[in-house]
Amino acid sequence: MHNLAQTNAVRLNDQLLGYLPARDNAPTWVSVAFPVPAGLLRPGYNELTVEVSRLAPDYQKSDFTWGDVQFRRIRLERR
């Protein structure tokens, strides 16, 4: 089992929302959804960050990093 706590954390306004899948999805687009706690969004500027890192050691190749990550259609949905 790998440790997702070290891999590709997604944060909104410095609060952890979750982690991107720890696998190579280079040939495809992958959809990921995270719940946003009430009150986390604020009026005006909000910052979404992704901490891109190496894979956890159990799956790590010495020369592999998540260096080329692309995002599209980032949106908020009311549920």
PEPEHU-V327283 format. One record per residue. PSI is psi in radians with two decimals (none if undefined). Layout:
psi = (PSI;PSI)
This chain:
psi = (2.54;2.86;1.75;-0.27;-0.28;0.08;2.04;1.00;2.43;2.20;2.56;2.11;0.79;0.16;2.28;2.23;-0.59;-2.84;2.53;2.70;2.42;1.19;2.88;1.90;0.48;-0.71;-0.03;2.81;2.45;2.37;2.34;2.38;2.46;2.35;2.48;2.04;2.53;2.40;-0.15;-0.67;2.47;2.78;2.47;-2.35;2.26;2.53;2.14;2.17;2.61;2.12;1.68;2.26;3.11;2.79;2.70;2.62;-0.58;-0.45;0.06;2.31;2.49;-0.48;0.20;2.24;2.81;1.15;-0.48;1.55;2.29;2.53;2.54;2.70;0.79;2.23;2.81;2.37;2.34;2.26;none)
